[in-house]
Amino acid sequence: MTSEHPRRMILTGASRGLGLEFTRYWLAAGHHVFALARSASTSDGLAKLAADHGKALHRFDMTVADEESVTRAGAHIGATWDAADLLLNNAGIYKHKGDTLADLNLDDCLETIKVNTLGPIRMARALRPLLRMGDRPRIINMTSLMGSIADNSSGGSWGYRMSKTALNMASRNMAHELAADGIITVVIHPGWVRTDMGGAAAPLTIQEAVAAMTRAMDNFTIAQGGGFYDRNGEPMPW
Ligand SMILES: NC(=O)c1ccc[n+]([C@@H]2O[C@H](COP(=O)([O-])OP(=O)(O)OC[C@H]3O[C@@H](n4cnc5c(N)ncnc54)[C@H](OP(=O)(O)O)[C@@H]3O)[C@@H](O)[C@H]2O)c1
């Protein structure tokens, strides 16, 4: 982010992949970061950043799939900071890429929705009081083009697709409700990125995707709230 003063950033899924790189990038820019994940305290990547950045980085183990865990995380952050400027709902899971109607595992679909869709809702609810006190506050929900109904030309990946489509709708609802608090809410698609989830064949590096998304996140206006954007801040098809 380009603000002169340190911004207070909170993100889920910070232990690896895109989330770890966001954490690195923001700390390098002088911001303060609350890094959340199930394995935040044991992530080697976060441990290295903690060694380099000391008090600017806070790590906290939690799961976005559980209400109590999110409430605990919210209380812990609230006891540490009196405001937050950005919440990035980045944690996500992607099971069974090649599934079909015949072999679809509905329990896995539900688990995916619990993490990818309900997780960001839980986080927004828990962090709203802190964001309301923030400077140019925003909630960025990490979606995927795979959640686009308009773009679905191949099928498959049922649970993941449905979870992100539902996240897109939840995000529009958040934008409506949270605009009264001055909070800008959008969904953003990072592109296909070389992470554990994206795999080795993905064309984008984590660094490219995160640098582009950070620029876009900083520039979103309240008028763009409720929208669906690519990593450069360009609108995407629903
Ligand atoms: N990579 C791509 O090409 C791509 C494309 C489109 C969208 N996305 C989206 O971008 C986001 C990040 O993806 P990525 O590629 O960086 O994935 P990744 O490398 O698999 O990392 C996922 C992160 O989410 C965390 N996480 C998973 N379940 C969690 C839970 N229940 N509670 C808290 N944290 C949890 C993981 O940490 P722990 O295991 O420590 O909890 C990890 O830090 C996801 O929302 C994904 O859907 C990625």
The ligand as an ORCA input file, in Angstrom:
! r2SCAN-3c Opt
* xyz 0 1
  N      -3.323    -20.189     -6.671
  C      -4.221    -19.875     -7.585
  O      -4.006    -20.059     -8.807
  C      -5.534    -19.268     -7.192
  C      -6.435    -18.905     -8.192
  C      -7.642    -18.323     -7.846
  C      -7.932    -18.082     -6.509
  N      -7.050    -18.455     -5.541
  C      -7.432    -18.183     -4.138
  O      -6.376    -17.514     -3.460
  C      -6.394    -17.862     -2.067
  C      -5.005    -18.320     -1.624
  O      -4.661    -19.436     -2.430
  P      -3.187    -20.067     -2.489
  O      -2.990    -20.483     -3.892
  O      -2.206    -19.203     -1.799
  O      -3.457    -21.395     -1.619
  P      -2.495    -22.308     -0.730
  O      -1.091    -22.165     -1.175
  O      -3.125    -23.645     -0.724
  O      -2.648    -21.628      0.722
  C      -3.885    -21.635      1.366
  C      -3.772    -20.908      2.683
  O      -5.035    -20.976      3.350
  C      -4.835    -21.425      4.698
  N      -6.031    -22.115      5.159
  C      -6.650    -23.204      4.564
  N      -7.708    -23.566      5.290
  C      -7.793    -22.701      6.335
  C      -8.690    -22.561      7.423
  N      -9.713    -23.403      7.624
  N      -8.484    -21.542      8.327
  C      -7.460    -20.697      8.162
  N      -6.557    -20.779      7.150
  C      -6.728    -21.774      6.268
  C      -3.582    -22.287      4.625
  O      -2.863    -22.284      5.832
  P      -2.951    -23.449      6.934
  O      -2.935    -24.757      6.206
  O      -1.785    -23.174      7.801
  O      -4.225    -23.144      7.631
  C      -2.749    -21.506      3.616
  O      -2.041    -20.462      4.259
  C      -7.479    -18.933     -1.908
  O      -8.674    -18.342     -1.453
  C      -7.676    -19.448     -3.336
  O      -8.960    -19.974     -3.548
  C      -5.867    -19.031     -5.839
*
